[in-house]
Amino acid sequence: MPELFDPLTLRGLTVRNRLWIAPMCQYSVFAEDGVPTDWHLVHLGQFATGGAGLVLTEATAVTPDGRISPRDTGIWTDEQAAAWSRIAAFLRSQGAAAGIQLGHAGRKGSTFPAWGSDDRGTVPMTAGGWQSVGPTDDPFGSLDAPAALDEAGITRVVTAFADAATRAVTAGFDVVEIHAAHGYLLHQFLSPLVNTRTDRYGGTLENRARFLLRVVEAVRAVLGDRVLLVRFSATDWAEGGWNQADTASVARWAADAGADFFDISTGGAVAGVEIPLSPGYQVPFATYVREHARVPVSAVGLITDPAEAEDIVRSGRADAVMIAREALRDPHFALRAASMSGVDDLVPGAYQRAPYPTGG
C-alpha cells in the first residue's frame, strides 16, 4: 500500500504527497467584488511552504448569486482570474499542486459572513444581498426562500461552471474541484430531502444527478489535461436522505463523465440534524465510495494526528487525506508529519535551519 508521502499521479499531474489542504471559506473579500486579496495569497501560500501536496482554494463562486456571503471569492470575471493567477503561481513555485474549488451556494446563498458581523441569516437586498436559487422554493432552515430554477436557469449555471473552469485554466490551476457537497446547489439537487421536483431533474437518482453530471461534462470539456475532482457529502445524516450508496453510484457516473478523483465529506443539506463528531468520523464514508465505485478518494474530518493520516492511506481506506482546521492551527502540519515519517526533502531552503526533529 502507498505511504502518506508517496506521490500520486492523476492524468498528467503528479502530486508530491497525499496530505492535502481542504477548501476553507475565509469570508475575507471586504470589497465584496469576489477578487482574492493578499490575505488569500498568504493564507493559501503558507500551506504550500508547509509541505502540502495539493492546496485547494475556498469555495469560489461561479456567479455573483452563487456566493455564500458577499465576502466570498469568485471567478466569474477576468479580473478575479488575474488575481487568482498569482496565487496559483506561488503555490506551484513551492512544489504544491494548485487547486480551485468551484461552487454555487444555491438556497444557502446571500448570508451574512461567519465572522466580522453580529448579523446572521439572509442578507437583505437593501444591504447588498440577492435572491438565492434552489431546486424548489423551499428554504434552508430560517433563511429566506429561494427562487426555483427552471431548465433555462439550470443551463445558465452549467455554462457558468464551464466558464469558471476556463478561467481557472487560464489562471494556472492544476486541479479544478466541483463542489457538490455541504448542502450547496448541486448537493441540493442530489438530496431527495431537498429536491422534490417532478421534472427530469427530480425524482429518480438518475434525474437528481442529471444537473451535476451536466456540470462534470461541461467542465471536463474545457479542462484539457487538468485534473477534475468532485466533492460529495456522502450522507445527509437524516432518514430518507442522500446516502453513501447514492454517492458511490453517482461517483461512478461522474467518473465515466470525466471526473478523476472524489473528495468525500458529509452533511449540510438539511438543517437541525445531529452529526456524531469524532476523530476521523467521515473516513468510513470515503472508504465505502472507494470500494463500491472503484474510484480514488480522499478522506476529511477531524483528522489531527499525523499518525492517523498515515494509517488512513497505508491501510487503503483512502488515497489521500484532506486537512482543514488542523492546518489553520498548524500550517506546517505536513512538515511535521513528514518528519515523523522520516521524510526530510519538503522543508523550504529558507527554513532548513529549523527542521522538525526526525521522528516527531
C-alpha positions in Angstrom: 0.0 0.0 0.0 1.2 3.6 -0.6 2.6 5.8 2.2 1.3 9.2 3.1 4.4 10.9 1.4 4.4 8.8 -1.7 3.4 10.8 -4.9 0.1 10.3 -6.5 -0.4 10.8 -10.3 -3.7 11.8 -11.7 -3.9 12.3 -15.5 -0.6 14.0 -16.3 -0.2 15.6 -12.8 2.0 14.1 -10.1 1.1 15.4 -6.7 4.2 15.2 -4.4 2.3 13.6 -1.5 -1.1 12.6 -0.2 -1.6 15.2 2.5 -3.8 17.9 1.0 -5.5 21.1 2.2 -9.3 21.1 2.0 -11.2 24.1 0.9 -11.9 26.5 3.8 -14.1 29.6 3.5 -12.4 32.8 4.6 -15.1 35.4 4.2 -12.4 37.9 3.6 -13.1 39.8 0.4 -14.1 43.1 2.1 -14.6 44.9 -1.2 -17.4 42.3 -1.9 -16.3 42.1 -5.5 -15.1 38.4 -5.5 -11.5 39.4 -6.1 -9.0 37.4 -3.9 -6.6 39.6 -2.0 -3.2 39.4 -0.3 -4.9 37.6 2.6 -5.7 34.7 0.2 -2.2 34.7 -1.1 -0.7 34.4 2.3 -3.4 32.1 3.7 -3.0 29.5 0.9 0.7 30.1 0.3 1.6 29.0 3.9 0.2 25.6 3.2 2.4 25.2 0.1 5.5 26.2 2.0 4.3 23.9 4.8 4.6 20.9 2.6 1.1 20.0 1.5 0.8 18.1 -1.8 -2.4 19.9 -3.1 -3.7 23.2 -1.8 -7.4 23.9 -2.7 -8.9 27.3 -2.5 -12.1 28.1 -0.6 -15.5 27.6 -2.4 -15.1 30.1 -5.3 -18.4 31.3 -6.8 -19.1 30.8 -10.5 -21.7 33.6 -10.4 -22.4 36.6 -8.2 -25.5 34.9 -6.8 -23.5 31.7 -6.2 -21.7 33.2 -3.3 -22.4 32.1 0.2 -21.8 35.6 1.5 -20.9 38.9 -0.1 -17.4 38.4 1.2 -16.7 35.2 -0.8 -14.2 34.9 -3.6 -15.3 34.4 -7.2 -14.1 33.5 -10.6 -16.9 34.9 -12.8 -14.7 37.7 -14.2 -11.3 38.0 -15.8 -10.2 40.4 -13.1 -10.8 37.7 -10.5 -9.0 35.2 -12.6 -6.0 37.5 -12.9 -5.9 37.9 -9.1 -6.0 34.1 -8.7 -3.2 33.6 -11.2 -0.5 35.0 -8.8 -1.8 32.7 -6.1 -1.7 29.6 -8.3 1.7 30.6 -9.5 3.0 30.9 -5.9 1.6 27.5 -4.8 3.2 25.8 -7.8 6.5 27.6 -7.2 6.6 25.9 -3.7 6.1 22.4 -5.1 2.4 22.1 -4.3 -0.3 21.4 -6.9 -2.7 24.4 -7.1 -6.4 23.6 -7.0 -9.6 25.7 -7.1 -13.0 24.7 -5.8 -15.8 25.9 -7.9 -19.2 26.3 -6.2 -22.7 27.7 -6.2 -24.4 28.2 -2.8 -27.9 27.8 -4.1 -30.5 28.3 -1.4 -27.7 28.8 1.2 -26.5 31.9 -0.5 -26.8 35.6 0.3 -26.0 35.0 4.0 -24.0 37.1 6.4 -20.4 36.0 6.8 -19.5 33.7 9.6 -17.3 36.3 11.3 -17.0 40.1 11.5 -20.7 40.7 11.7 -23.3 40.4 14.5 -26.0 39.6 12.0 -27.0 36.1 11.0 -29.2 34.7 8.3 -30.1 36.2 5.0 -28.5 39.5 3.9 -31.4 41.7 2.7 -31.3 43.0 -0.8 -31.3 46.5 0.7 -28.0 45.6 2.4 -26.3 44.1 -0.7 -28.0 40.7 -0.7 -29.6 38.9 -3.6 -32.3 36.4 -4.5 -31.0 32.9 -3.9 -32.0 29.9 -6.0 -32.6 26.3 -5.5 -34.3 23.1 -6.8 -37.6 24.4 -5.4 -38.7 27.5 -3.4 -38.3 25.6 -0.1 -35.8 27.5 2.2 -32.9 26.1 4.2 -33.8 26.5 7.9 -34.7 30.1 8.7 -33.1 31.6 5.6 -35.2 33.4 3.0 -36.9 31.3 0.4 -35.0 30.7 -2.8 -36.4 31.0 -6.3 -36.8 27.6 -8.0 -34.5 27.2 -11.0 -36.2 26.4 -14.3 -34.4 24.5 -17.1 -33.0 27.7 -18.6 -31.6 28.7 -15.2 -30.0 25.3 -14.8 -28.4 25.6 -18.2 -27.1 29.0 -17.2 -25.4 27.6 -14.1 -23.9 24.7 -16.1 -22.4 27.3 -18.5 -21.2 29.4 -15.6 -19.3 26.4 -14.2 -17.7 25.8 -17.6 -16.7 29.4 -18.0 -15.3 29.5 -14.5 -13.2 26.4 -15.3 -11.9 28.0 -18.4 -10.8 31.0 -16.3 -9.2 28.6 -13.8 -7.1 27.0 -16.5 -6.1 30.5 -17.7 -5.1 31.4 -14.1 -2.8 28.4 -14.0 -4.6 26.0 -11.7 -3.6 22.3 -12.0 -6.8 21.0 -10.4 -10.5 22.0 -10.5 -12.9 20.7 -7.9 -16.7 20.8 -8.4 -18.4 21.4 -5.1 -21.4 19.1 -4.8 -21.4 18.8 -1.0 -22.4 20.6 2.2 -25.9 21.5 1.1 -24.9 23.8 -1.7 -26.7 23.9 -5.0 -25.5 20.7 -6.6 -26.0 18.8 -3.4 -29.5 20.3 -3.1 -30.4 18.7 -6.4 -28.9 15.4 -5.3 -30.7 15.1 -2.0 -34.2 13.7 -2.0 -35.0 15.6 1.1 -34.4 18.9 -0.7 -35.1 18.1 -4.3 -38.8 17.4 -4.6 -39.1 18.4 -8.3 -41.3 16.3 -10.6 -39.5 17.2 -13.9 -36.4 15.5 -15.4 -34.2 17.0 -12.6 -36.1 15.4 -9.8 -37.5 12.0 -8.6 -35.1 9.1 -9.5 -31.4 9.1 -8.6 -30.6 9.4 -12.3 -32.8 12.6 -12.6 -31.4 14.1 -9.4 -27.9 13.5 -10.6 -28.5 15.0 -14.1 -27.5 18.6 -13.1 -24.2 17.5 -11.6 -23.4 15.2 -14.5 -24.0 18.1 -16.9 -21.6 20.2 -14.9 -19.0 17.5 -14.9 -19.2 17.0 -18.6 -19.1 20.8 -19.3 -16.1 21.3 -17.1 -14.3 18.3 -18.4 -14.7 19.6 -21.9 -12.7 22.8 -21.2 -10.1 21.4 -18.8 -7.7 19.8 -21.3 -5.3 17.7 -19.2 -6.2 19.3 -15.9 -7.4 17.2 -13.1 -11.1 17.2 -12.1 -12.2 16.5 -8.6 -15.8 16.3 -7.3 -16.6 16.9 -3.6 -19.6 14.9 -2.2 -21.3 14.8 1.1 -21.8 11.0 1.4 -24.8 11.3 3.8 -27.4 13.9 4.8 -27.4 12.3 8.3 -31.2 12.1 8.1 -33.6 9.3 7.4 -34.6 9.1 3.7 -31.8 11.4 2.6 -28.8 11.2 0.4 -26.6 8.3 1.5 -23.3 6.6 0.8 -24.8 4.1 -1.7 -26.2 7.0 -3.8 -22.8 8.7 -3.5 -21.0 5.6 -4.8 -23.4 5.3 -7.8 -23.2 8.9 -8.8 -19.4 9.0 -8.3 -19.1 6.1 -10.8 -21.3 8.0 -13.3 -19.2 11.2 -12.7 -16.0 9.2 -13.3 -17.5 8.0 -16.6 -18.3 11.6 -17.4 -14.6 12.7 -16.9 -14.0 13.2 -13.1 -10.7 11.9 -11.9 -10.9 11.9 -8.1 -13.5 12.2 -5.3 -13.3 14.3 -2.1 -15.7 12.7 0.4 -17.2 14.7 3.2 -20.7 14.6 4.8 -23.8 16.7 5.8 -25.0 20.2 5.1 -28.2 19.7 3.1 -30.7 19.6 6.0 -30.9 21.9 8.9 -31.1 20.7 12.5 -29.6 17.2 12.1 -27.2 15.8 14.7 -23.8 14.7 13.4 -21.8 12.3 15.6 -18.5 14.1 15.5 -15.3 12.2 16.5 -11.8 11.9 15.1 -11.9 10.5 11.6 -15.7 10.1 11.7 -16.1 10.6 7.9 -13.3 8.2 6.8 -15.6 5.1 6.6 -17.8 7.0 4.0 -14.7 7.7 1.8 -13.7 4.0 2.1 -17.2 2.9 1.1 -17.2 5.1 -2.0 -13.7 3.9 -2.9 -14.6 0.3 -2.6 -18.1 0.4 -4.2 -17.5 2.9 -7.0 -13.9 1.8 -7.6 -12.6 5.4 -7.7 -9.8 7.1 -5.9 -10.9 9.2 -2.9 -9.7 11.5 -0.2 -10.9 11.4 3.4 -11.5 14.5 5.6 -13.0 15.4 9.0 -11.3 15.9 12.4 -8.0 14.3 11.3 -5.5 16.0 13.5 -2.8 13.4 14.1 -0.1 12.7 11.6 0.0 9.0 12.6 -3.8 8.8 11.9 -3.4 10.4 8.5 -0.6 8.0 7.7 -2.7 5.0 8.7 -5.6 6.0 6.6 -3.5 6.0 3.5 -1.4 3.0 4.3 -4.4 0.8 5.2 -6.1 1.6 1.9 -9.1 3.4 3.4 -8.4 6.5 1.2 -5.9 7.5 -1.4 -5.2 10.9 0.2 -6.1 12.8 3.4 -7.6 16.3 3.5 -6.7 18.5 6.4 -8.7 21.6 7.2 -8.9 23.2 10.7 -5.8 21.5 11.9 -4.0 23.2 9.1 -5.3 26.6 10.4 -3.7 25.7 13.8 -0.5 24.4 12.2 0.1 25.5 8.6 3.2 23.3 8.6 1.3 20.1 9.6 2.7 18.4 6.5 6.3 19.1 7.5 5.6 17.8 11.0 4.0 14.7 9.6 6.9 14.2 7.1 9.4 14.4 9.9 7.6 11.6 11.8 7.8 9.5 8.6 11.5 10.2 8.1 10.9 12.4 5.1 13.2 15.4 5.0 13.0 16.8 1.5 9.9 19.0 1.9 11.4 21.8 4.0 11.9 25.0 2.0 15.5 26.1 1.8 14.9 29.2 3.9 13.5 27.0 6.8 16.1 24.3 6.7 17.9 25.7 9.8 14.8 24.8 11.8 13.7 21.4 10.8 11.3 19.3 12.9 13.3 16.6 14.8 13.3 13.4 12.8 10.6 11.0 14.2 8.3 13.7 15.5 
